[in-house]
Amino acid sequence: MTTSSIPGESIDLQISDVLNDVHFPANKDALVDAAREAGASNEVLSMLDGLPEQDYADVASVTKLIGGNYGPGLSA
């Protein structure tokens, strides 16, 4: 069962799950909207909302940028 609410699932996996149906390239607003519709956690929505306003080529480009901003583990 794949869901974004699995406790302990990494942020990268959560983001990959909720952005699975996004048609790339996509801008930040499209990513946030898609994540919200997919039932993403507030943490994921906050991270996506904090991304720079630009077009993203694919899920990997999103998770790479988030990883660069929040570092390994992404824990608060």
N, C-alpha and C positions, 0 to 999 in steps of 0.2 A: 504494500500500500504506500503510495507516494503522496505526501501532503506537506504543505509548508508549515504545519503546526506540530511536527514531530519534535519533541523535546530533544535538544542536543544536536539537531541537524545544523550543519554549518550554514553561515549566512550565504556563502556562495551557492550551496545547494538550494537553499530557500529561494534565492533570487533566480536561479536557473529554473526551478519548478514554476514559479509564478510568471516568469517571462517566456515560458515555453511556447506560447501561442502568438507572441508578438511578431509582426512582420518587420524585419529589419531591412534597411536602416530605419531607426526610430529616434525621435527626440526625447528629451527628459520627460516632458509632459505625457507623452504616449506611454512611456515606461511606468510612470507613477499610476496612470489610469489603469493600465493592464494589471499591475500588481494589486491595486485596490479591488478590481473586479475579481481577481483570482483569490481574494481573501488573505492577502499577505499580512504578516504581523506589523504592528506599529513600528517596530525596530527596522524592518525592511523598508517600509514606506518612508520612514525618516531618512534612511541612507540614500534611497533613490531620489528623494526630494532635494537632498543636499548635493546632488551631482551638478556639474557645470551645464549650462544651457548649450547643448551641441547635439549633433546627430551621432548615434552609436551604431557601429556596423553589425554587431552581434552581441550575444549574451556575454561572451568572453571579454569583450571590450568594456562592458559594464562592470563585471566582477573584478577585472584587473584594476580598474580605477578605484573601486571601493576598497579593494585589498590594499592599494597604495595609500589610501586615506586613513584606513583604520588599522592596518597592520595585521600580522598573523593572529588568528584567533578571534579577532574583532570583538573581544569581550569588553564590557564597560566597567 
